[in-house]
Amino acid sequence: MDGIRNIGFQQVTPGAGQVKPKEAENQQVSDQVSLGGDKTVPEGVHKKWLFMNYVAADCNLKEYQAANIDNQEIVGSDANTHVVAMIDIGPNNTPKGILDWSGGRTYYVTQDSQLGKINSPVVEEYGDHINMVDTKTLTKFIVDMMQKFPSDHVALIMNDHGGGWVGAMSDDTDGKGKDFSMPDMKNALAEAEKITGKKIDIFGFDACLMADTQAAYEFKDVANFYLAAEETEGGPGWSYNSMLDGHLEPKSVSSQMSSAMRLLQDAMNKKINVSPEEFCKIVVKVNEENQKYIPTFLQ
């Protein structure tokens, strides 16, 4: 485990210089996954951070996972941050409440105070069938978002069930319940870096059992920082509101991940630079207060 150090249950790999390959500008992902295309969001606007959520919700967690996006809207993107979320809830959903669609889509997460409904603009609709445990889908999502929403720093959060080294991120319909293996996931990140010339700064799992030494080691060359919980998470997972919004008084699990990102946003608005490592520490500190659902996400 040389080169990896712990900050709580973060596995941290020191950053390295990044040189964009000469062919990167013209290289494309050649597959059948079609992402992007909607022009109602600020494409091409360079910001300091891009937060990408990859939400495999074609499973029994779909209500919690859709609520995570809804709660991120309490803060949303701002002048310094792009927040995007790709979610697939499967083709057999009966529209009700927050789950008022079926299939897959990507949102550009914007500020909205209405809970119980996702009001952010949709970047793309994928229809009822998209395989979230396919390396091509993950690679295409990363590449598309980095190209559409350029930034200094990039975070990618994987959201679903987790089982440590044995796999995570299942897709009950198009993946036939198969888990995304750690080697396949690493290959997806490596291919995205090859195309974009940019390494993921923060790679995290909002999933059970992923602060696993074998899993962390698998990603040591494709991301600089690793965030995960060691034990089983509760259904709501990470405390998104307070991680995103430091002005909110935490009243529930879902009112807690807005604090970290809003703390970050406030610091940047005051011209204070927050490094990826410093943001990782904020995430761990906020989740430390959420012992009921994440008992081992500690600093």
MARPA-488941 format. One line per 4 residues: number of its first residue (from 0); for each residue z, y, x of N, C-alpha, C. Coordinates in steps of 0.05 Angstrom, whole numbers, padded with zeros to 5 digits. Layout:
<recs>
NUM> Z,Y,X,Z,Y,X,Z,Y,X | ...
</recs>
This chain:
<recs>
0> 00000,-00024,00017,00000,00000,00000,00000,00025,00017 | -00010,00023,00042,-00012,00047,00058,-00028,00068,00044 | -00019,00094,00046,-00034,00116,00034,-00027,00122,00006 | -00009,00105,-00006,00000,00111,-00034,00029,00115,-00034
4> 00038,00136,-00048,00067,00142,-00049,00075,00147,-00078 | 00100,00143,-00083,00110,00145,-00111,00122,00172,-00116 | 00116,00184,-00139,00131,00206,-00150,00140,00196,-00178 | 00164,00186,-00180,00172,00172,-00204,00155,00148,-00207
8> 00141,00145,-00229,00123,00123,-00233,00094,00132,-00230 | 00090,00153,-00215,00063,00161,-00207,00056,00146,-00181 | 00033,00135,-00179,00023,00125,-00154,00004,00146,-00143 | 00010,00157,-00119,-00004,00180,-00109,-00020,00173,-00085
12> -00046,00178,-00085,-00063,00175,-00062,-00071,00202,-00052 | -00065,00208,-00026,-00073,00234,-00016,-00102,00240,-00019 | -00109,00265,-00025,-00136,00273,-00030,-00152,00273,-00005 | -00178,00273,-00008,-00196,00273,00015,-00218,00293,00010
16> -00231,00302,00031,-00253,00320,00027,-00276,00308,00011 | -00288,00323,-00005,-00309,00313,-00023,-00335,00326,-00016 | -00355,00310,-00008,-00381,00321,-00002,-00401,00311,-00023 | -00414,00328,-00036,-00432,00320,-00057,-00457,00308,-00045
20> -00464,00284,-00054,-00488,00271,-00043,-00513,00288,-00050 | -00532,00288,-00031,-00556,00304,-00036,-00571,00296,-00061 | -00570,00269,-00067,-00585,00260,-00090,-00570,00264,-00116 | -00545,00274,-00115,-00529,00274,-00139,-00540,00292,-00161
24> -00553,00314,-00154,-00562,00333,-00174,-00583,00320,-00192 | -00599,00302,-00181,-00621,00291,-00197,-00615,00263,-00207 | -00593,00251,-00198,-00587,00224,-00205,-00577,00222,-00234 | -00585,00202,-00249,-00577,00199,-00276,-00566,00171,-00280
28> -00550,00167,-00302,-00541,00141,-00309,-00562,00128,-00327 | -00575,00107,-00317,-00596,00094,-00333,-00584,00072,-00350 | -00577,00077,-00375,-00567,00057,-00393,-00574,00066,-00421 | -00564,00052,-00440,-00571,00058,-00468,-00550,00075,-00482
32> -00530,00085,-00467,-00509,00101,-00479,-00518,00130,-00481 | -00518,00141,-00504,-00527,00169,-00508,-00503,00187,-00515 | -00497,00205,-00496,-00474,00223,-00500,-00484,00252,-00498 | -00468,00269,-00509,-00474,00298,-00507,-00497,00307,-00525
36> -00503,00333,-00523,-00526,00344,-00538,-00519,00367,-00556 | -00495,00368,-00567,-00487,00389,-00585,-00482,00415,-00569 | -00493,00438,-00579,-00491,00463,-00564,-00471,00482,-00575 | -00452,00472,-00592,-00432,00490,-00604,-00407,00493,-00587
40> -00407,00482,-00563,-00384,00484,-00546,-00392,00497,-00520 | -00374,00508,-00504,-00381,00524,-00480,-00391,00508,-00457 | -00414,00496,-00460,-00426,00480,-00438,-00433,00498,-00415 | -00429,00488,-00391,-00437,00503,-00367,-00418,00523,-00357
44> -00396,00528,-00372,-00376,00548,-00365,-00356,00534,-00345 | -00354,00545,-00321,-00337,00533,-00301,-00308,00543,-00305 | -00290,00523,-00306,-00261,00529,-00310,-00246,00515,-00288 | -00220,00520,-00287,-00203,00508,-00266,-00198,00479,-00270
48> -00195,00471,-00296,-00188,00443,-00302,-00206,00432,-00324 | -00212,00406,-00321,-00224,00390,-00343,-00206,00367,-00348 | -00196,00365,-00373,-00179,00342,-00381,-00196,00325,-00400 | -00201,00300,-00391,-00217,00281,-00407,-00199,00259,-00418
52> -00200,00255,-00444,-00186,00234,-00457,-00205,00212,-00466 | -00201,00187,-00457,-00218,00165,-00465,-00201,00147,-00482 | -00207,00147,-00509,-00189,00135,-00529,-00202,00111,-00542 | -00194,00088,-00534,-00205,00063,-00546,-00188,00056,-00570
56> -00195,00066,-00593,-00178,00064,-00617,-00189,00045,-00638 | -00208,00028,-00631,-00217,00007,-00649,-00197,-00016,-00647 | -00173,-00011,-00656,-00151,-00030,-00654,-00129,-00022,-00673 | -00105,-00034,-00670,-00084,-00028,-00689,-00068,-00002,-00682
60> -00078,00013,-00662,-00064,00038,-00655,-00080,00063,-00664 | -00101,00059,-00680,-00119,00082,-00685,-00105,00106,-00697 | -00085,00102,-00715,-00072,00125,-00727,-00057,00141,-00706 | -00043,00127,-00688,-00028,00141,-00666,-00048,00156,-00648
64> -00070,00142,-00641,-00089,00154,-00622,-00103,00178,-00633 | -00111,00177,-00658,-00123,00201,-00671,-00103,00223,-00672 | -00077,00217,-00677,-00056,00237,-00678,-00052,00250,-00651 | -00057,00235,-00629,-00055,00248,-00603,-00075,00271,-00599
68> -00099,00267,-00609,-00119,00288,-00607,-00111,00311,-00625 | -00102,00305,-00649,-00093,00326,-00668,-00071,00342,-00655 | -00052,00330,-00641,-00030,00344,-00629,-00039,00360,-00604 | -00060,00351,-00591,-00070,00367,-00569,-00083,00393,-00579
72> -00091,00393,-00604,-00102,00418,-00615,-00081,00440,-00618 | -00056,00434,-00617,-00035,00454,-00619,-00039,00474,-00596 | -00049,00464,-00573,-00055,00482,-00551,-00086,00484,-00547 | -00099,00462,-00544,-00128,00462,-00541,-00138,00474,-00515
76> -00164,00477,-00512,-00177,00489,-00489,-00171,00519,-00488 | -00171,00530,-00464,-00168,00559,-00462,-00187,00569,-00440 | -00183,00593,-00430,-00201,00605,-00410,-00202,00590,-00384 | -00180,00575,-00378,-00179,00560,-00353,-00181,00530,-00356
80> -00181,00520,-00381,-00181,00491,-00384,-00201,00482,-00405 | -00216,00461,-00398,-00232,00446,-00417,-00216,00421,-00425 | -00213,00416,-00451,-00201,00391,-00460,-00220,00377,-00478 | -00227,00352,-00471,-00246,00336,-00487,-00234,00309,-00493
84> -00243,00297,-00515,-00232,00271,-00522,-00254,00254,-00535 | -00259,00231,-00523,-00277,00211,-00535,-00261,00190,-00549 | -00267,00184,-00574,-00251,00165,-00589,-00269,00147,-00606 | -00263,00121,-00606,-00277,00102,-00623,-00257,00088,-00641
88> -00260,00090,-00667,-00241,00077,-00685,-00254,00053,-00700 | -00279,00047,-00692,-00291,00023,-00704,-00307,00029,-00729 | -00323,00010,-00738,-00341,00015,-00761,-00330,00010,-00788 | -00306,-00002,-00790,-00296,-00011,-00816,-00273,00006,-00825
92> -00272,00031,-00817,-00250,00048,-00825,-00254,00058,-00854 | -00233,00058,-00869,-00234,00070,-00896,-00224,00099,-00893 | -00242,00119,-00896,-00234,00147,-00890,-00210,00155,-00907 | -00189,00165,-00892,-00166,00176,-00906,-00150,00192,-00885
96> -00138,00214,-00894,-00121,00230,-00877,-00136,00239,-00852 | -00123,00236,-00829,-00134,00244,-00804,-00158,00227,-00796 | -00159,00202,-00806,-00181,00184,-00800,-00203,00187,-00821 | -00216,00210,-00822,-00235,00215,-00843,-00264,00210,-00834
100> -00267,00192,-00815,-00294,00184,-00805,-00292,00155,-00796 | -00315,00144,-00788,-00315,00118,-00776,-00332,00119,-00751 | -00330,00098,-00734,-00346,00097,-00710,-00334,00113,-00687 | -00352,00125,-00670,-00343,00139,-00647,-00353,00167,-00645
104> -00339,00185,-00632,-00347,00212,-00628,-00331,00225,-00605 | -00342,00247,-00594,-00327,00262,-00574,-00322,00290,-00585 | -00297,00299,-00582,-00289,00326,-00590,-00285,00344,-00566 | -00292,00369,-00569,-00284,00390,-00551,-00259,00402,-00564
108> -00235,00396,-00552,-00210,00402,-00566,-00204,00432,-00564 | -00202,00445,-00587,-00196,00473,-00589,-00170,00477,-00604 | -00159,00501,-00600,-00132,00507,-00612,-00134,00508,-00643 | -00115,00494,-00655,-00114,00493,-00684,-00086,00485,-00692
112> -00074,00499,-00712,-00046,00495,-00719,-00043,00476,-00743 | -00065,00466,-00754,-00063,00448,-00777,-00060,00419,-00768 | -00037,00408,-00773,-00032,00380,-00767,-00042,00362,-00789 | -00051,00338,-00782,-00061,00319,-00801,-00091,00319,-00804
116> -00104,00336,-00789,-00133,00337,-00789,-00144,00347,-00763 | -00164,00334,-00751,-00176,00343,-00727,-00198,00362,-00734 | -00195,00387,-00726,-00214,00409,-00733,-00231,00417,-00710 | -00228,00405,-00686,-00244,00413,-00663,-00273,00406,-00667
120> -00291,00421,-00654,-00320,00414,-00656,-00327,00388,-00644 | -00345,00374,-00656,-00354,00348,-00646,-00377,00352,-00626 | -00374,00342,-00602,-00394,00344,-00582,-00417,00324,-00588 | -00409,00300,-00597,-00429,00280,-00603,-00418,00258,-00622
124> -00435,00249,-00640,-00429,00226,-00657,-00444,00202,-00645 | -00431,00178,-00644,-00443,00155,-00632,-00451,00133,-00652 | -00444,00138,-00677,-00449,00117,-00697,-00426,00097,-00697 | -00431,00075,-00711,-00409,00055,-00715,-00405,00037,-00691
128> -00424,00035,-00673,-00422,00015,-00652,-00425,00027,-00624 | -00403,00029,-00611,-00402,00037,-00583,-00380,00021,-00569 | -00387,00009,-00546,-00368,-00010,-00533,-00352,00005,-00513 | -00326,00009,-00519,-00308,00025,-00501,-00298,00009,-00477
132> -00304,-00017,-00475,-00296,-00032,-00451,-00320,-00038,-00434 | -00342,-00023,-00438,-00366,-00026,-00422,-00365,-00005,-00399 | -00370,-00014,-00374,-00369,00005,-00352,-00390,00028,-00356 | -00413,00022,-00368,-00433,00042,-00372,-00423,00064,-00391
136> -00408,00057,-00411,-00398,00077,-00430,-00378,00096,-00416 | -00360,00085,-00401,-00340,00102,-00387,-00354,00119,-00366 | -00372,00108,-00350,-00386,00123,-00330,-00402,00146,-00343 | -00416,00140,-00364,-00432,00161,-00377,-00415,00183,-00388
140> -00392,00176,-00400,-00374,00196,-00410,-00364,00215,-00388 | -00355,00203,-00366,-00345,00220,-00344,-00367,00238,-00333 | -00390,00227,-00328,-00413,00242,-00317,-00421,00264,-00336 | -00424,00258,-00362,-00432,00277,-00382,-00413,00300,-00384
144> -00386,00294,-00384,-00366,00315,-00387,-00365,00332,-00362 | -00366,00320,-00339,-00366,00336,-00314,-00390,00355,-00312 | -00413,00346,-00321,-00436,00362,-00320,-00436,00384,-00341 | -00427,00378,-00365,-00426,00398,-00386,-00404,00418,-00383
148> -00381,00409,-00372,-00357,00426,-00370,-00347,00426,-00341 | -00361,00440,-00323,-00354,00440,-00295,-00326,00452,-00290 | -00312,00442,-00269,-00285,00451,-00264,-00278,00446,-00235 | -00256,00459,-00226,-00245,00454,-00199,-00231,00427,-00198
152> -00215,00421,-00218,-00199,00396,-00219,-00206,00380,-00244 | -00203,00354,-00242,-00210,00336,-00264,-00188,00315,-00268 | -00180,00312,-00293,-00160,00291,-00301,-00173,00273,-00322 | -00169,00247,-00319,-00179,00228,-00338,-00156,00210,-00348
156> -00151,00210,-00374,-00129,00195,-00386,-00141,00173,-00404 | -00134,00148,-00399,-00143,00125,-00414,-00121,00119,-00435 | -00129,00116,-00460,-00109,00114,-00482,-00115,00089,-00499 | -00096,00070,-00498,-00098,00046,-00514,-00075,00026,-00506
160> -00079,00001,-00513,-00061,-00020,-00503,-00065,-00024,-00473 | -00044,-00033,-00460,-00046,-00039,-00431,-00031,-00065,-00424 | -00040,-00079,-00404,-00027,-00103,-00395,-00025,-00105,-00365 | -00024,-00082,-00351,-00023,-00083,-00322,-00049,-00093,-00310
164> -00046,-00109,-00289,-00070,-00119,-00275,-00089,-00135,-00293 | -00078,-00148,-00314,-00095,-00166,-00330,-00115,-00150,-00347 | -00111,-00124,-00350,-00130,-00108,-00365,-00118,-00089,-00384 | -00135,-00071,-00395,-00126,-00051,-00414,-00150,-00042,-00431
168> -00145,-00026,-00451,-00167,-00013,-00466,-00184,-00034,-00480 | -00175,-00045,-00502,-00191,-00065,-00517,-00208,-00051,-00538 | -00229,-00065,-00546,-00247,-00056,-00567,-00251,-00080,-00586 | -00238,-00079,-00610,-00238,-00102,-00627,-00266,-00110,-00638
172> -00283,-00090,-00642,-00309,-00096,-00654,-00331,-00101,-00633 | -00339,-00080,-00619,-00361,-00083,-00600,-00354,-00096,-00574 | -00328,-00095,-00567,-00319,-00109,-00543,-00308,-00136,-00549 | -00308,-00143,-00576,-00298,-00169,-00585,-00269,-00175,-00576
176> -00253,-00153,-00575,-00225,-00156,-00567,-00221,-00159,-00537 | -00242,-00157,-00522,-00240,-00160,-00493,-00226,-00135,-00481 | -00209,-00140,-00460,-00197,-00117,-00446,-00216,-00108,-00423 | -00214,-00082,-00417,-00228,-00071,-00394,-00213,-00081,-00369
180> -00227,-00095,-00351,-00213,-00105,-00327,-00210,-00082,-00307 | -00190,-00084,-00290,-00185,-00063,-00270,-00209,-00060,-00251 | -00221,-00082,-00241,-00245,-00079,-00223,-00268,-00065,-00238 | -00273,-00072,-00263,-00295,-00060,-00277,-00289,-00030,-00282
184> -00264,-00023,-00288,-00257,00005,-00292,-00261,00020,-00266 | -00252,00008,-00244,-00255,00021,-00218,-00285,00026,-00212 | -00302,00006,-00218,-00330,00009,-00213,-00342,00032,-00230 | -00332,00035,-00254,-00342,00057,-00271,-00335,00084,-00259
188> -00311,00087,-00248,-00303,00112,-00235,-00318,00117,-00210 | -00323,00095,-00194,-00338,00098,-00169,-00367,00106,-00174 | -00379,00095,-00195,-00406,00102,-00202,-00408,00131,-00211 | -00388,00140,-00226,-00388,00168,-00235,-00385,00187,-00211
192> -00368,00180,-00192,-00365,00196,-00168,-00391,00197,-00151 | -00405,00174,-00150,-00430,00173,-00136,-00450,00192,-00148 | -00451,00194,-00174,-00470,00210,-00188,-00463,00240,-00187 | -00437,00246,-00191,-00429,00274,-00192,-00420,00286,-00165
196> -00413,00268,-00146,-00403,00278,-00121,-00375,00288,-00122 | -00361,00282,-00144,-00333,00292,-00148,-00315,00269,-00155 | -00292,00268,-00141,-00272,00247,-00147,-00253,00257,-00168 | -00243,00238,-00185,-00223,00244,-00205,-00197,00253,-00190
200> -00186,00275,-00198,-00161,00284,-00186,-00137,00268,-00196 | -00135,00266,-00223,-00113,00252,-00236,-00124,00230,-00254 | -00116,00205,-00250,-00124,00183,-00267,-00099,00172,-00279 | -00097,00171,-00306,-00073,00162,-00319,-00078,00144,-00342
204> -00057,00129,-00349,-00058,00111,-00372,-00037,00118,-00392 | -00045,00124,-00416,-00026,00126,-00438,-00027,00098,-00451 | -00015,00079,-00438,-00016,00051,-00445,00007,00037,-00432 | 00015,00014,-00443,00038,-00001,-00433,00032,-00013,-00406
208> 00053,-00016,-00390,00054,-00033,-00366,00034,-00026,-00344 | 00024,-00002,-00343,00003,00005,-00324,00013,00016,-00298 | 00039,00022,-00295,00050,00029,-00269,00055,00004,-00253 | 00034,-00010,-00249,00034,-00037,-00236,00021,-00033,-00208
212> 00034,-00045,-00188,00025,-00041,-00161,-00004,-00050,-00157 | -00011,-00073,-00168,-00038,-00083,-00165,-00059,-00064,-00179 | -00052,-00055,-00203,-00070,-00036,-00217,-00073,-00010,-00201 | -00051,00001,-00192,-00052,00026,-00177,-00069,00023,-00152
216> -00065,00001,-00138,-00080,-00004,-00113,-00110,-00005,-00118 | -00118,-00016,-00141,-00146,-00019,-00148,-00160,00009,-00149 | -00145,00030,-00156,-00157,00056,-00160,-00152,00075,-00137 | -00142,00065,-00115,-00134,00083,-00093,-00157,00098,-00081
220> -00182,00087,-00083,-00205,00101,-00071,-00221,00117,-00090 | -00215,00116,-00116,-00231,00130,-00136,-00216,00152,-00150 | -00190,00156,-00144,-00175,00177,-00156,-00153,00185,-00136 | -00144,00210,-00137,-00124,00220,-00118,-00095,00216,-00128
224> -00091,00216,-00154,-00064,00213,-00166,-00066,00193,-00189 | -00045,00178,-00192,-00044,00157,-00213,-00019,00161,-00229 | -00021,00162,-00256,00001,00166,-00274,00002,00144,-00294 | 00026,00132,-00297,00028,00110,-00317,00058,00104,-00322
228> 00063,00088,-00343,00089,00079,-00349,00092,00050,-00339 | 00116,00043,-00329,00121,00016,-00319,00126,-00004,-00342 | 00141,00005,-00362,00148,-00013,-00384,00131,-00009,-00408 | 00138,-00021,-00430,00124,-00019,-00455,00128,00009,-00467
232> 00106,00022,-00475,00108,00047,-00489,00110,00043,-00519 | 00123,00063,-00533,00122,00063,-00562,00095,00071,-00572 | 00090,00067,-00598,00064,00073,-00609,00054,00101,-00604 | 00070,00122,-00606,00060,00150,-00601,00052,00155,-00572
236> 00063,00139,-00553,00054,00142,-00525,00064,00168,-00512 | 00047,00180,-00495,00055,00204,-00481,00062,00226,-00500 | 00080,00244,-00491,00088,00266,-00508,00069,00290,-00504 | 00046,00289,-00518,00024,00307,-00512,00031,00336,-00518
240> 00045,00342,-00539,00049,00370,-00546,00064,00386,-00525 | 00087,00375,-00515,00102,00390,-00496,00090,00390,-00469 | 00073,00370,-00463,00059,00371,-00437,00038,00393,-00438 | 00029,00399,-00462,00008,00419,-00465,00020,00447,-00471
244> 00043,00448,-00482,00053,00474,-00492,00082,00478,-00486 | 00088,00493,-00465,00115,00499,-00456,00130,00517,-00475 | 00116,00531,-00493,00129,00550,-00511,00141,00535,-00535 | 00132,00511,-00540,00141,00497,-00564,00168,00483,-00559
248> 00186,00485,-00578,00211,00471,-00576,00206,00442,-00585 | 00210,00422,-00567,00204,00395,-00575,00220,00386,-00599 | 00206,00379,-00620,00220,00370,-00645,00213,00340,-00651 | 00193,00330,-00638,00185,00302,-00642,00169,00293,-00618
252> 00163,00267,-00618,00147,00257,-00596,00120,00271,-00595 | 00107,00274,-00619,00081,00286,-00619,00082,00317,-00615 | 00107,00328,-00615,00108,00357,-00609,00116,00361,-00580 | 00113,00340,-00563,00121,00343,-00535,00099,00344,-00514
256> 00074,00333,-00517,00054,00336,-00494,00041,00363,-00494 | 00046,00381,-00512,00035,00407,-00508,00050,00423,-00487 | 00074,00417,-00478,00089,00433,-00459,00077,00433,-00431 | 00068,00410,-00421,00057,00410,-00393,00032,00425,-00390
260> 00013,00421,-00409,-00012,00436,-00406,-00009,00465,-00411 | 00008,00473,-00430,00012,00502,-00434,00026,00514,-00410 | 00045,00500,-00398,00057,00509,-00373,00035,00514,-00352 | 00017,00495,-00350,-00005,00498,-00332,-00022,00522,-00339
264> -00029,00525,-00365,-00046,00547,-00374,-00032,00574,-00369 | -00006,00575,-00374,00008,00600,-00370,00008,00608,-00341 | 00013,00588,-00323,00013,00594,-00295,-00014,00604,-00285 | -00036,00592,-00295,-00062,00601,-00286,-00069,00628,-00297
268> -00060,00634,-00322,-00064,00661,-00333,-00050,00682,-00317 | -00029,00674,-00303,-00014,00692,-00286,-00024,00691,-00257 | -00047,00678,-00253,-00061,00676,-00227,-00045,00658,-00208 | -00029,00640,-00219,-00014,00621,-00202,-00030,00595,-00201
272> -00036,00585,-00177,-00051,00561,-00175,-00033,00537,-00177 | -00040,00518,-00195,-00025,00493,-00198,-00042,00470,-00188 | -00032,00457,-00167,-00047,00435,-00155,-00045,00410,-00173 | -00063,00391,-00169,-00060,00366,-00184,-00033,00352,-00180
276> -00022,00352,-00155,00004,00340,-00151,00025,00354,-00167 | 00024,00381,-00167,00044,00396,-00182,00042,00391,-00212 | 00018,00388,-00222,00015,00381,-00250,00025,00353,-00256 | 00021,00334,-00238,00032,00308,-00242,00062,00308,-00245
280> 00075,00325,-00229,00104,00327,-00231,00113,00339,-00258 | 00097,00357,-00268,00103,00369,-00295,00101,00347,-00316 | 00080,00330,-00314,00076,00309,-00334,00100,00289,-00333 | 00109,00282,-00309,00131,00263,-00307,00157,00276,-00318
284> 00161,00301,-00312,00186,00315,-00321,00186,00316,-00351 | 00164,00323,-00363,00163,00325,-00393,00168,00298,-00406 | 00155,00278,-00395,00159,00251,-00407,00186,00239,-00401 | 00200,00250,-00381,00227,00242,-00375,00245,00247,-00399
288> 00238,00267,-00415,00254,00274,-00439,00246,00257,-00463 | 00228,00238,-00459,00217,00223,-00481,00225,00193,-00477 | 00250,00188,-00472,00259,00161,-00465,00255,00141,-00488 | 00255,00150,-00512,00253,00131,-00535,00226,00116,-00534
292> 00205,00130,-00526,00178,00118,-00527,00167,00112,-00499 | 00177,00125,-00478,00167,00120,-00451,00191,00118,-00433 | 00205,00095,-00432,00230,00093,-00418,00228,00093,-00387 | 00204,00089,-00376,00202,00087,-00347,00182,00107,-00336
296> 00175,00128,-00350,00157,00149,-00339,00175,00170,-00328 | 00187,00165,-00304,00208,00182,-00293,00200,00194,-00267 | 00215,00215,-00259,00211,00227,-00233,00234,00220,-00215
</recs>
